[in-house]
Amino acid sequence: MNSLFLRAFCVLLCFLFYGFFQAGYATTSIREQDEYRFKEPALWAEQFDAPSRDKWQKPQAVIQALQLKPGQTVADIGAGTGYFAIKFARVVGPQGRVIALDRESSMVRYLKKRAKKESLNNLIVRKSPKNNPGLEKQSVDLIFFCNSYHHIHNPNYLKALAKALKKNGKVAVIDIKPNAPRLFPATARFKRHIKLSAQAVVADFKQAGFSLDKEFGFLPYQYFLEFKPTSIASSK
């Protein structure tokens, strides 16, 4: 009887520990998301879209490495003020489209106005759900993150991305190296500066069923990784 009670008690402890671990992970994620809010698009546009950014962001080299073609569909997750989304829309042309996703309503409104002002009818701007990109099955050729994946850091989110990719589709992640300087001064308002290593990103993608396909080393302050699904998740 004592042995049976002890065994049941151990199982209960394991269950509670797992539950607390999962709850702690979710609570941390929500707290971090609440802390990092980009509610003033005009302020961020001054920094995100500053001409000086081109020197280290090297947008044309990034676009060339991605091998974008007219007619393709790109999803830019965490598009912000549209630094890359605007450029992508011009590259894929009127026969292609760019789906710019952001969780901040103010950013979405800002980018919608910018797309209209610049006559980019192929740039579709949407508010993205917190835990799911909301992309249609087999709808995109490229899913792109720039300085945004560290706010997600969730393999379950990535599994949803695999289903959205077309055949031969890929996911590209550009993010800030842990030892890089502060690239946007306004981020000093946040209590902590989240930085995620390339190894952690690769581990997330591997867990979600992706493999690292390419790695580019020409960006001075960021890593640039390209992933493809290892399974046929996108066709299921």
Contacts in CASP RR format, 6 or more apart in sequence:
PFRMAT RR
TARGET T0000
AUTHOR 0000-0000-0000
METHOD contacts of the structure
MODEL  1
MNSLFLRAFCVLLCFLFYGFFQAGYATTSIREQDEYRFKEPALWAEQFDA
PSRDKWQKPQAVIQALQLKPGQTVADIGAGTGYFAIKFARVVGPQGRVIA
LDRESSMVRYLKKRAKKESLNNLIVRKSPKNNPGLEKQSVDLIFFCNSYH
HIHNPNYLKALAKALKKNGKVAVIDIKPNAPRLFPATARFKRHIKLSAQA
VVADFKQAGFSLDKEFGFLPYQYFLEFKPTSIASSK
29 153 0 8 1.000
29 154 0 8 1.000
32 151 0 8 1.000
32 194 0 8 1.000
33 103 0 8 1.000
33 130 0 8 1.000
33 151 0 8 1.000
35 190 0 8 1.000
35 191 0 8 1.000
35 192 0 8 1.000
36 151 0 8 1.000
36 190 0 8 1.000
36 194 0 8 1.000
37 104 0 8 1.000
38 44 0 8 1.000
38 80 0 8 1.000
38 104 0 8 1.000
38 106 0 8 1.000
38 107 0 8 1.000
39 104 0 8 1.000
39 106 0 8 1.000
40 106 0 8 1.000
41 80 0 8 1.000
41 81 0 8 1.000
41 104 0 8 1.000
41 106 0 8 1.000
41 107 0 8 1.000
41 109 0 8 1.000
41 110 0 8 1.000
41 111 0 8 1.000
42 110 0 8 1.000
43 186 0 8 1.000
44 80 0 8 1.000
44 81 0 8 1.000
44 107 0 8 1.000
44 184 0 8 1.000
44 186 0 8 1.000
45 81 0 8 1.000
45 110 0 8 1.000
47 53 0 8 1.000
47 184 0 8 1.000
47 185 0 8 1.000
47 186 0 8 1.000
48 80 0 8 1.000
48 81 0 8 1.000
48 82 0 8 1.000
48 83 0 8 1.000
48 184 0 8 1.000
49 81 0 8 1.000
49 82 0 8 1.000
49 83 0 8 1.000
53 83 0 8 1.000
53 183 0 8 1.000
56 183 0 8 1.000
56 219 0 8 1.000
56 220 0 8 1.000
56 221 0 8 1.000
57 83 0 8 1.000
57 219 0 8 1.000
57 222 0 8 1.000
58 218 0 8 1.000
58 219 0 8 1.000
59 83 0 8 1.000
59 84 0 8 1.000
59 87 0 8 1.000
61 218 0 8 1.000
62 84 0 8 1.000
62 174 0 8 1.000
62 219 0 8 1.000
62 224 0 8 1.000
63 87 0 8 1.000
63 88 0 8 1.000
63 91 0 8 1.000
65 214 0 8 1.000
65 216 0 8 1.000
65 218 0 8 1.000
65 224 0 8 1.000
66 142 0 8 1.000
66 144 0 8 1.000
66 172 0 8 1.000
66 226 0 8 1.000
68 74 0 8 1.000
68 88 0 8 1.000
68 91 0 8 1.000
68 92 0 8 1.000
68 142 0 8 1.000
69 92 0 8 1.000
70 91 0 8 1.000
70 92 0 8 1.000
70 93 0 8 1.000
70 95 0 8 1.000
70 96 0 8 1.000
71 92 0 8 1.000
71 93 0 8 1.000
71 95 0 8 1.000
71 96 0 8 1.000
71 97 0 8 1.000
72 92 0 8 1.000
72 96 0 8 1.000
72 141 0 8 1.000
72 142 0 8 1.000
73 92 0 8 1.000
73 96 0 8 1.000
73 97 0 8 1.000
73 98 0 8 1.000
73 99 0 8 1.000
73 139 0 8 1.000
73 140 0 8 1.000
73 141 0 8 1.000
73 142 0 8 1.000
73 166 0 8 1.000
74 88 0 8 1.000
74 92 0 8 1.000
74 97 0 8 1.000
74 98 0 8 1.000
74 99 0 8 1.000
74 140 0 8 1.000
74 141 0 8 1.000
74 142 0 8 1.000
74 143 0 8 1.000
74 144 0 8 1.000
75 98 0 8 1.000
75 99 0 8 1.000
75 101 0 8 1.000
75 133 0 8 1.000
75 135 0 8 1.000
75 140 0 8 1.000
75 142 0 8 1.000
75 143 0 8 1.000
75 144 0 8 1.000
75 164 0 8 1.000
76 82 0 8 1.000
76 84 0 8 1.000
76 85 0 8 1.000
76 88 0 8 1.000
76 98 0 8 1.000
76 99 0 8 1.000
76 100 0 8 1.000
76 101 0 8 1.000
76 144 0 8 1.000
76 146 0 8 1.000
77 101 0 8 1.000
77 128 0 8 1.000
77 133 0 8 1.000
77 143 0 8 1.000
77 144 0 8 1.000
77 145 0 8 1.000
77 148 0 8 1.000
77 149 0 8 1.000
77 152 0 8 1.000
78 100 0 8 1.000
78 101 0 8 1.000
78 102 0 8 1.000
78 103 0 8 1.000
78 128 0 8 1.000
78 145 0 8 1.000
78 146 0 8 1.000
78 148 0 8 1.000
79 85 0 8 1.000
79 100 0 8 1.000
79 101 0 8 1.000
79 102 0 8 1.000
79 107 0 8 1.000
79 111 0 8 1.000
79 125 0 8 1.000
80 100 0 8 1.000
80 102 0 8 1.000
80 104 0 8 1.000
80 107 0 8 1.000
80 110 0 8 1.000
80 111 0 8 1.000
81 107 0 8 1.000
81 110 0 8 1.000
81 111 0 8 1.000
81 114 0 8 1.000
82 100 0 8 1.000
82 111 0 8 1.000
82 114 0 8 1.000
83 146 0 8 1.000
84 144 0 8 1.000
84 146 0 8 1.000
85 98 0 8 1.000
85 100 0 8 1.000
85 111 0 8 1.000
85 123 0 8 1.000
85 125 0 8 1.000
86 114 0 8 1.000
86 115 0 8 1.000
86 118 0 8 1.000
86 120 0 8 1.000
86 123 0 8 1.000
88 98 0 8 1.000
88 144 0 8 1.000
89 97 0 8 1.000
89 98 0 8 1.000
89 115 0 8 1.000
89 120 0 8 1.000
89 122 0 8 1.000
89 123 0 8 1.000
90 120 0 8 1.000
92 98 0 8 1.000
92 122 0 8 1.000
93 122 0 8 1.000
94 121 0 8 1.000
94 122 0 8 1.000
96 122 0 8 1.000
97 122 0 8 1.000
97 123 0 8 1.000
97 124 0 8 1.000
98 120 0 8 1.000
98 122 0 8 1.000
98 123 0 8 1.000
98 124 0 8 1.000
99 124 0 8 1.000
99 126 0 8 1.000
99 135 0 8 1.000
99 140 0 8 1.000
100 111 0 8 1.000
100 115 0 8 1.000
100 123 0 8 1.000
100 124 0 8 1.000
100 125 0 8 1.000
100 126 0 8 1.000
101 126 0 8 1.000
101 127 0 8 1.000
101 128 0 8 1.000
101 133 0 8 1.000
101 134 0 8 1.000
102 108 0 8 1.000
102 111 0 8 1.000
102 125 0 8 1.000
102 127 0 8 1.000
102 128 0 8 1.000
103 127 0 8 1.000
103 128 0 8 1.000
103 129 0 8 1.000
103 130 0 8 1.000
104 127 0 8 1.000
105 127 0 8 1.000
108 125 0 8 1.000
108 126 0 8 1.000
108 127 0 8 1.000
111 123 0 8 1.000
111 125 0 8 1.000
112 125 0 8 1.000
115 121 0 8 1.000
115 123 0 8 1.000
115 125 0 8 1.000
128 134 0 8 1.000
131 154 0 8 1.000
131 156 0 8 1.000
131 157 0 8 1.000
132 157 0 8 1.000
132 160 0 8 1.000
133 143 0 8 1.000
133 157 0 8 1.000
133 160 0 8 1.000
133 161 0 8 1.000
133 164 0 8 1.000
134 160 0 8 1.000
134 164 0 8 1.000
135 143 0 8 1.000
135 160 0 8 1.000
135 161 0 8 1.000
135 164 0 8 1.000
136 164 0 8 1.000
137 163 0 8 1.000
137 164 0 8 1.000
137 234 0 8 1.000
138 163 0 8 1.000
138 164 0 8 1.000
138 165 0 8 1.000
138 166 0 8 1.000
138 167 0 8 1.000
138 234 0 8 1.000
138 235 0 8 1.000
139 164 0 8 1.000
139 166 0 8 1.000
140 164 0 8 1.000
140 165 0 8 1.000
140 166 0 8 1.000
140 169 0 8 1.000
141 165 0 8 1.000
141 166 0 8 1.000
141 168 0 8 1.000
141 169 0 8 1.000
141 170 0 8 1.000
142 169 0 8 1.000
142 170 0 8 1.000
142 171 0 8 1.000
142 172 0 8 1.000
143 161 0 8 1.000
143 164 0 8 1.000
143 165 0 8 1.000
143 170 0 8 1.000
143 171 0 8 1.000
143 172 0 8 1.000
144 171 0 8 1.000
144 172 0 8 1.000
144 174 0 8 1.000
145 152 0 8 1.000
145 171 0 8 1.000
145 172 0 8 1.000
145 173 0 8 1.000
145 174 0 8 1.000
145 175 0 8 1.000
146 174 0 8 1.000
146 175 0 8 1.000
147 174 0 8 1.000
147 175 0 8 1.000
147 176 0 8 1.000
147 183 0 8 1.000
147 222 0 8 1.000
148 175 0 8 1.000
149 173 0 8 1.000
149 175 0 8 1.000
149 196 0 8 1.000
149 201 0 8 1.000
150 175 0 8 1.000
150 176 0 8 1.000
150 194 0 8 1.000
150 195 0 8 1.000
150 196 0 8 1.000
151 194 0 8 1.000
153 196 0 8 1.000
153 200 0 8 1.000
153 204 0 8 1.000
154 204 0 8 1.000
155 204 0 8 1.000
155 205 0 8 1.000
155 207 0 8 1.000
155 208 0 8 1.000
156 208 0 8 1.000
158 171 0 8 1.000
158 204 0 8 1.000
158 205 0 8 1.000
158 207 0 8 1.000
158 208 0 8 1.000
158 209 0 8 1.000
158 210 0 8 1.000
159 208 0 8 1.000
159 209 0 8 1.000
159 233 0 8 1.000
161 171 0 8 1.000
161 208 0 8 1.000
162 208 0 8 1.000
162 209 0 8 1.000
162 210 0 8 1.000
162 229 0 8 1.000
162 231 0 8 1.000
162 233 0 8 1.000
162 234 0 8 1.000
163 233 0 8 1.000
163 234 0 8 1.000
163 236 0 8 1.000
164 234 0 8 1.000
165 171 0 8 1.000
165 229 0 8 1.000
165 234 0 8 1.000
166 234 0 8 1.000
167 234 0 8 1.000
167 235 0 8 1.000
168 228 0 8 1.000
169 228 0 8 1.000
169 234 0 8 1.000
170 213 0 8 1.000
170 226 0 8 1.000
170 227 0 8 1.000
170 228 0 8 1.000
171 205 0 8 1.000
171 210 0 8 1.000
171 226 0 8 1.000
171 227 0 8 1.000
171 228 0 8 1.000
172 224 0 8 1.000
172 225 0 8 1.000
172 226 0 8 1.000
172 227 0 8 1.000
173 201 0 8 1.000
173 205 0 8 1.000
173 223 0 8 1.000
173 224 0 8 1.000
173 225 0 8 1.000
173 226 0 8 1.000
173 227 0 8 1.000
174 219 0 8 1.000
174 222 0 8 1.000
174 223 0 8 1.000
174 224 0 8 1.000
174 225 0 8 1.000
175 196 0 8 1.000
175 198 0 8 1.000
175 201 0 8 1.000
175 222 0 8 1.000
175 223 0 8 1.000
176 183 0 8 1.000
176 195 0 8 1.000
176 221 0 8 1.000
176 222 0 8 1.000
177 195 0 8 1.000
177 197 0 8 1.000
177 198 0 8 1.000
177 221 0 8 1.000
177 222 0 8 1.000
177 223 0 8 1.000
178 195 0 8 1.000
178 196 0 8 1.000
178 197 0 8 1.000
180 195 0 8 1.000
180 221 0 8 1.000
180 222 0 8 1.000
181 221 0 8 1.000
182 188 0 8 1.000
182 193 0 8 1.000
183 221 0 8 1.000
187 193 0 8 1.000
198 215 0 8 1.000
198 223 0 8 1.000
198 225 0 8 1.000
201 223 0 8 1.000
201 225 0 8 1.000
202 212 0 8 1.000
202 225 0 8 1.000
205 211 0 8 1.000
205 212 0 8 1.000
205 225 0 8 1.000
205 227 0 8 1.000
206 212 0 8 1.000
209 229 0 8 1.000
209 230 0 8 1.000
209 231 0 8 1.000
209 233 0 8 1.000
210 227 0 8 1.000
210 228 0 8 1.000
210 229 0 8 1.000
210 230 0 8 1.000
211 227 0 8 1.000
211 228 0 8 1.000
211 229 0 8 1.000
211 230 0 8 1.000
212 225 0 8 1.000
212 226 0 8 1.000
212 227 0 8 1.000
213 226 0 8 1.000
213 227 0 8 1.000
213 228 0 8 1.000
214 225 0 8 1.000
214 226 0 8 1.000
215 223 0 8 1.000
215 224 0 8 1.000
215 225 0 8 1.000
215 226 0 8 1.000
216 224 0 8 1.000
216 226 0 8 1.000
217 223 0 8 1.000
217 224 0 8 1.000
218 224 0 8 1.000
END
